[in-house]
Amino acid sequence: MLHSTRPCFFLLLVSLFLGGPAASGRAATVDELEQRLDALAAELATARTPAAPRVSLGGYGEVHYNNLRGERDNGASAPADQIDLHRFVLFAGYRFSDTLSLRSEVEVEHALAAPADDDPGEVAIEQAYVEWVGRAWLGVRGGLLLVPAGILNETHEPPTFFGVERNRVESQIIPTTWREAGVQLFGELSSAVAYQVGLHSGLALAPGSDARGGLRGSRQQGAEATAERLALSATVRVAPRAGLGGGLSFVYQDDLTQGAGAPVAALLSEAHLQYRSGPWEGRVLYARWDVDGADDFFADRGGQIAETQQGGYVEAAYHLARLLPEGHDLAPFVRYERFDTNATVPAGVARDPSRDERVTTAGLNYWPTPQVVVKVDVQELHNQAGSGADRWNVGVGWWF
């Protein structure tokens, strides 16, 4: 402590000599000496404090092995077993100032992307936006944004969720990963309440198409997106106490066809809870699309879309970290999902029973470190058409 103040006294003596009685005609008071000393000490402390890095790098990825059990429920042959570098994502950020920053992610799916028509892979920008934070309760983002709906769409790094594959409700009902180009306001209203409100590009449903399997194929993902009809999204997340959190989200678009056909308005509503107390962890989520104009969509050009799409899941896990070396964790889990992308359909549209699905998943997640996870699970997949195929899966994932 004494060593840190010596430069301050030296500078103070110099300042007194240069601005002493010969120059100012008066002696410095004790208060003035203390003020100068405090100011110089503050300057030195600031000089010693390292600046926050301007560039930040990160990423995540996962490899899956899926073993399908030979045949479907109806006796038909199941697809072949697969091993796949499911995704590899790199993050880059840049801090322009204390309030302004850039965030971006580039994703490669299925190991490669080439011009061949049968190539399963793609390279895509997952998000890319500039963010300004003026106050805790008000910030603004602009660019390619993740739509704030559900749990996984914004937080889907492999070590953060259970099971090799993402749950199907947040894939078929909420079309994760769902990103759109636009602007968003966000902030924290208190330590327990946060919000996001956005205006951005929406879905694009081609007139005459068959959307009984859901709206996942209508995402535009910011690629020369038709913007005749924008979408509005809003979410509120609460954390009333440690270990307990939840959220409500809504996405509304007044015409899924983007003005190309009979108007089809749609509202996505979603609610979820997350719980962690000691070794126990649980999640519950319900999501639903309500579509207005499905009958006109059918009458216009024979397009098929459900008036209601809905689904939900419950999930429970038990962490065994106390039995393992420090930093390791092991958690058995079980999840049950039920969803139907054509729960109710307009007159003239036939329901597709294969879209009424039930999925039970049981398995283990093992974290040798919080940033790496190894997963093993078994899934039973059933639908009303009898075409479900059970499987077991192994995966490894990481983030940094």
Secondary structure as UniProt FT lines:
FT   HELIX           2..18
FT   HELIX           21..24
FT   HELIX           30..48
FT   STRAND          55..68
FT   TURN            73..74
FT   STRAND          82..95
FT   STRAND          100..109
FT   TURN            117..118
FT   STRAND          122..135
FT   TURN            136..137
FT   STRAND          138..146
FT   TURN            150..154
FT   HELIX           158..160
FT   HELIX           169..172
FT   STRAND          179..190
FT   TURN            191..192
FT   STRAND          193..201
FT   TURN            207..208
FT   TURN            212..213
FT   HELIX           216..218
FT   TURN            221..222
FT   STRAND          230..241
FT   TURN            242..243
FT   STRAND          244..253
FT   TURN            256..259
FT   STRAND          265..277
FT   TURN            278..279
FT   STRAND          280..292
FT   HELIX           294..301
FT   STRAND          308..318
FT   HELIX           321..323
FT   TURN            326..327
FT   STRAND          329..344
FT   TURN            347..348
FT   HELIX           353..355
FT   STRAND          356..369
FT   TURN            370..371
FT   STRAND          372..383
FT   TURN            384..385
FT   STRAND          391..399
//
